[in-house]
Amino acid sequence: MKKLVIAIDGPAASGKSTTARLTAERLGYLFIDTGAMYRAVTLRVLEEKLDPGDERLIGRLAEEMQLTFEHSRDEFKVKVNGRDVTRAIRSPAVTKTVSRVSAIKSVREIMVRHQRKIARDGGVVIEGRDIGTVVLPEADLKIYLVADVKERARRRARELQGGGIEVPVDTLKDELEERDLRDASRVNSPLRKAPDAIELDTSRLTVEQQVDYVVQKAREILRSRT
């Protein structure tokens, strides 16, 4: 039986990455963090000191860079041209700029091409903001995560603290609200829930509860196909 393609979408810090990664582990699937892909491009834009509005140069940069992932049970690494950038792509500077870079049409086209190739044979849990609507509209299971913005800001603060970065929760809340607005109003692949996606509010759920829910839905689909 062909393995499923599971799409998990939602706004920043709604729990997508952790839920998708642990769901993939439970099912024995491949985990793909598409947000990390756009962050990696953004990091290179900042390192090269490019204007975030220069679509031509940034598109060329995205086309030429080698982006790879490494998976282990306890770790997910992102590498650009062989260099580990897993922590660097989570910096405040990248977070502040990634929405502008990810809105560039050529960048999205290049990343979507990679994502579809990875998901072609199934057995993947792929998370982002437009997976169920644009990247993989025929996904077998679509989950749309939401959470209270204050809780999302707390989660982002904890994530940054883990990397030795301290940012006030209120500052992060303002940044998330601004990011939500940009993501929802952009012309190319705006953030929105697919009509056939299942919405899950994670504000008061533990990570384990979130993962249990998605895994249960996946297994229901698999059982229905036997």
Summary of the structure (lengths in Angstrom):
residues: 226
radius of gyration: 16.7
end to end distance: 8.1
largest distance: 53.5
contacts: 740
relative contact order: 0.22
helix: 53%
strand: 16%
